[in-house]
Amino acid sequence: MSFDFKSFIENLRDNPEKKEIVEKYEKLVEPLENKEIEETVFYKEYLSKFEIPFKEKIWFQVSEYLDEDFDWNLLIKLIAASFSSKMSIVLIYPKLPKICIDVVSGDKKITKCLDELESFQIARIFEIYLEEIITFEISKNEDEKEKEIILSHRQENIKKWQKEVERIKLYFEYLKGNQ
């Protein structure tokens, strides 16, 4: 199921604590009214760089009850693109890889894998990462120094993702050769 970006934006607009995010974004970047996520600046300039080169719709472990419920490729792009967390891809022969999210809070590191999460948690992850990317797009357009830092960090994330893709491709080749 594709992610309903239009509803997400409308929910932000309707939330008194979050509406400023949309207002600032639209003032500094672009209007979001009736846009699909793929039409946004942040998608075209950043998220689209996280290629999903696998033919399988779901190439990693998820709960059996959720396999058709989400736009998994968009979720992977959002996790890989995040500045606030790190994605780890755990290869467990002969199973599909596990996608885990590592978050550091103070002196604690919390790791959650997608196959352990309930649907409401995954839906919340979409919201968190989209708010993050929109907020960074605002910062990028407000301040030149911030822009340089954000663009540099984005390049690092894209390079990390490309290395992960190569590693996963090798893993799938290995799996295919050992069937």
C-alpha atoms as one frame of an Amber mdcrd trajectory, in Angstrom:
protein
   0.000   0.000   0.000   1.425   3.397  -0.876   1.882   6.007   1.802  -0.816
   8.697   1.827   1.398  11.774   1.877  -1.506  14.147   1.257  -3.309  12.918
   4.383  -0.086  13.134   6.359   0.333  16.804   5.383  -3.321  17.560   6.154
  -2.939  15.943   9.583   0.087  18.157  10.264  -1.905  21.220   9.144  -4.750
  20.287  11.495  -2.451  19.745  14.473  -1.904  23.033  16.348   1.505  21.827
  17.575   2.706  20.743  14.116   1.044  23.088  11.614   4.005  25.467  11.767
   6.165  22.798  10.122   3.987  22.808   7.003   3.598  26.585   6.997   7.360
  27.155   7.225   8.098  24.525   4.610   5.609  26.029   2.176   6.962  29.535
   2.789  10.630  28.571   2.308  10.577  25.588  -0.042   7.425  24.795  -2.009
   3.662  24.382  -1.673   2.571  20.912  -0.567  -1.118  21.143  -1.404  -2.168
  18.065  -3.439   1.420  16.851  -3.913   2.498  13.261  -3.871   5.677  12.633
  -1.930   7.585  11.858  -5.143   6.842  15.402  -6.354   8.486  17.123  -3.383
  11.911  18.752  -3.463  13.220  16.592  -0.627  12.163  13.420  -2.438  13.611
  14.437  -5.792  16.866  15.787  -4.355  17.430  13.266  -1.574  15.123  10.290
  -1.044  15.204   9.318  -4.717  18.971   8.723  -4.360  18.278   5.702  -2.140
  17.764   3.138  -4.851  15.953  -0.058  -4.020  17.559  -2.465  -6.492  15.678
  -5.577  -5.437  12.841  -7.017  -7.475  11.189  -8.573  -4.460   8.532  -6.322
  -3.004   9.726  -7.230   0.473  13.360  -8.297   0.570  13.722  -8.208   4.357
  11.927  -9.689   7.347   8.611  -8.187   8.430   5.824  -9.544  10.586   3.746
 -11.979   8.541   0.648  -9.928   9.371   2.043  -6.744   7.844   3.656  -7.842
   4.598   1.238  -6.013   2.280   0.276  -3.165   4.593   2.962  -0.556   3.944
   5.060   1.141   1.301   8.154  -0.705   2.497  10.508   0.814  -0.073   9.588
   4.336   1.027  10.063   3.316   4.651  13.538   1.940   3.903  14.462   5.177
   2.117  13.263   7.237   5.094  15.195   5.134   7.597  18.384   5.190   5.503
  18.021   8.959   4.978  17.523   9.774   8.648  19.974  11.900  10.600  18.532
  10.905  13.991  18.978   7.152  13.785  21.067   4.546  12.032  19.905   1.630
   9.994  21.579  -1.699  10.478  20.982  -4.576   8.129  21.545  -7.935   9.769
  22.223 -10.896   7.515  21.101 -14.218   9.003  21.776 -17.109   6.676  19.594
 -18.477   5.057  16.831 -16.012   5.933  15.941 -12.626   4.524  17.911  -9.739
   6.070  16.599  -7.985   9.175  16.289  -4.195   9.020  16.944  -2.644  12.409
  16.808   0.939  13.594  19.380   2.086  16.124  18.564   5.185  18.171  20.865
   6.674  20.796  19.138   8.489  23.632  21.519   9.881  26.222  23.805   7.000
  27.103  21.340   4.322  25.953  21.228   2.680  22.533  17.853   1.283  21.556
  17.545  -1.129  18.644  14.268  -2.223  17.106  13.915  -4.415  14.033  11.032
  -3.987  11.594   9.884  -7.579  11.988   9.303  -6.940  15.719   7.053  -3.913
  15.259   3.274  -3.610  15.206   1.468  -1.742  12.444   0.815   1.355  14.606
   4.555   1.558  15.381   5.485   1.371  11.717   2.893   4.023  10.847   4.432
   6.247  13.532   7.920   5.676  12.080   6.715   7.087   8.747   5.464  10.201
  10.542   8.632  10.689  12.600  10.994  10.378   9.646   8.868  12.554   7.370
   8.700  15.293   9.987  12.470  15.021  10.352  13.183  15.307   6.643  10.759
  18.223   6.242  12.352  20.015   9.203  15.841  19.571   7.754  14.624  20.834
   4.388  13.381  23.969   6.173  16.761  24.400   7.928  18.573  23.901   4.636
  16.612  26.798   3.169  16.952  29.096   6.183  20.691  29.118   6.744  23.689
  28.706   4.409  25.893  27.038   7.041  23.116  24.622   7.927  22.639  23.932
   4.237  26.280  22.869   3.855  26.112  20.611   6.914  22.832  19.028   5.814
  24.021  18.443   2.253  27.252  16.893   3.532  25.370  14.599   5.902  23.001
  13.614   3.105  25.959  12.617   0.908  27.335  10.466   3.741  23.980   8.706
   4.130  23.711   8.068   0.386  27.232   6.586   0.299  26.488   4.364   3.316
  23.312   3.151   1.628  25.135   2.363  -1.615  27.654   0.234   0.335  24.809
  -1.572   2.087  23.099  -2.264  -1.236  26.292  -3.860  -2.580  26.615  -5.990
   0.558  22.983  -7.132   0.336  23.294  -7.905  -3.371  26.254 -10.155  -2.583
  24.234 -11.856   0.139  21.327 -12.536  -2.245  23.759 -13.873  -4.872  25.206
 -16.165  -2.217  21.724 -17.334  -1.205  20.780 -17.978  -4.826  23.982 -19.961
  -5.423  23.370 -22.144  -2.369  19.752 -23.160  -2.949
